[in-house]
Amino acid sequence: MRRINVLIVGLILTVFAASPLLAQEASNPGTGLPLPRFASLRSGEVNLRTGPGVQYPVEWVFQRLGMPVEIIAEYRTWRKVRDWMGVQGWVHQSMLGAKRDFIVIGGTRILHARADEKSSAVARLDPGVIGVIRACGATDTFCKVEVGDYTGWLKRAQFWGLRRDEAIP
C-alpha cells in the first residue's frame, strides 16, 4: 500500500491506496503473456535493479549472455526476473530475448546421442554451461538441446530454464 497525503482546505488527509505496481503485477495487462515464463539475457552485462525504473539502484549485474531467467512480474517496460539461484530484481525488457536457453545445474552432466541414458556420450557439460533448448515434450524425461557445436539429449532434471510441465515444440 502507498500512503498518499492530500491537502483539503488546510487539513492533511492521509489516504492509503493500493500500489499501481502491485495491481499491474496481478493482472499482467502489459504484454498479456503468461507469468511466470522464461527468457534469456540479450547482453553480457545486464543491470538488475531493486525496482522497475532507472531511478532504482543497481543491486546486481548479470554477466552471462544467454543466461536463462524466469519473468515473474511486469510493470510497463520492466520485467521482474529470477535467476536459477533465486536472485530477483528488475531489468528492462530490451535486455531480454525469447530464445529458450538453459543452464546446467548440479554436477557434470552427459549430453547423450539419443533420449536414452544408455546411449553414447556426445559431450560432458560442466555446471553453469549455457545452451539452447531445441525440443521437449511436457512429460519427456530428456530434452533435445544444443551447446555450441554439439546437439544431443539432456535429462530435464539436470538443467534449469524449463517449467516442470512445459513443452517446447
Summary of the structure (lengths in Angstrom):
residues: 169
radius of gyration: 20.4
end to end distance: 41.6
largest distance: 80.4
contacts: 460
relative contact order: 0.14
helix: 8%
strand: 49%
